[in-house]
Amino acid sequence: MTPEEFLEIILTKFPNAEGEVRENKLPHPRKRVWINVGRENFKGLMKLIKEIDPKAQFSIIIARDGGDYLEAKYHLELFYEQTPSISLIVGTKCPKDDPKLPTVTDVFPSALPYEREVQEFLGLFFEGIPDPRKLFLPEDFPEGVYPLRKDEKGISSEMIKNAGHPYKMKKEG
């Protein structure tokens, strides 16, 4: 299956999704399929991907604070014996005042540590996640503070100033 054929299947089943095939030129020419879908269709799309290719592999989530929304891009790879694999990026977003997405750990179990990481660093929560514990931040890290957020829920300058930096900092003035 070509990337274009794959994208056509997706857009037929999810007409509200947006998608395109892009090709990077260097260092190795490669086509990638980029799909953006609303969060209400996100899990259904991920299930369809797994139906199309039961051996599809989840790779990583790249998440970000987009100002008034939080966004997650799931990177996957689909493999075929007779054609090159398809590199796939599925993006979805949600408003900051309702920062929830459905977990896909039941479809792609290897997504669990990445969803946990996104929860603790961005405050984007995954409904139905089987293990919501923190991975990286200490247990006594302040609740409701998310280090990668750019708004008032991010790390304050006071937290940075008193973080116990190992290097001596010069005092101003």
ZILIN-V160395 format. One record per pair of residues at least 24 apart in sequence whose C-alpha atoms are under 6 Angstrom apart, sorted by the first residue. I is the first residue (numbers start at 1). J is the second residue. Records with the same first field share a line. If there is no record, write none. Layout:
BEGIN
I: J + J
END
This chain:
BEGIN
32: 87 + 88
33: 88
34: 89
35: 90
36: 90 + 91 + 92
37: 92
38: 92
39: 92
65: 149
68: 96
69: 94 + 95 + 96
70: 94
99: 124
100: 124 + 125 + 126
101: 126
102: 126 + 127
103: 127 + 128 + 129
121: 146 + 147 + 148
122: 146 + 148 + 149
END
